[in-house]
Every structure is written in structure tokens, then in C-alpha cells.
Amino acid sequence: MICVGLILENKNVLIVGDGKTAKRKVKECLRENAHITVLSRTIYHAIDNIHYIEDSYHSSYLDNQFYVIAATDNPTIKPTNRSGLSRSKHLS
């Protein structure tokens, strides 16, 4: 685990994925009062006050995001496959 110490209050955060990992990241960002968008092909865990986009990832979703979290429970997705997310200011 790497703690980066970002202040996310009132910042746009994109969480890509909707499994257990994404749900945990949503809770962490909610505690920081971030503006959260969850992007997933299927939405399983709806939480109030969060913007959901039911779609596959496309780099245009990075526009206006301060922080992006690639949150997947899928062990076949390697960090090298996340290189398209590098347009954001911060990537987790």
C-alpha cells in the first residue's frame, strides 16, 4: 500500500471499476469529500451522491479529473494495461 497524501476535498475523482476494490476506494474518497464518478461496464454497488457511468473505459473520461483510480478485482488486468490512464494528473 502506498499512501500519497493527496487532498481530495472538492476534487474530481474517477474510479474505474465496480468490484470490491472500487467499493473500498469509493468509501475512502467519500471520507475526503471528493466529487466521485464511477466508470464501469456494469454498475453493481450504487451509492447516493456519486455519479455513475455505465460504459467501457475511454480516455475521454479523464477530462477534468484530478485523480484517477484503476480499481479492479480482475487479476488478469496488469498495471501495464492501465497506461491509457496516464493523462490524468494523478493515477492510482
Buried (B, 14 or more C-beta within 10 A) or exposed (E): EEEEEBEBEEBBBBBBBBBEBBBEBBEBBBEBEBBBBBBBEEEEBEEEEBEBBEEEBEEEBBEEBBBBBBBBEEEEEEEEEBEEBEBBEBBB
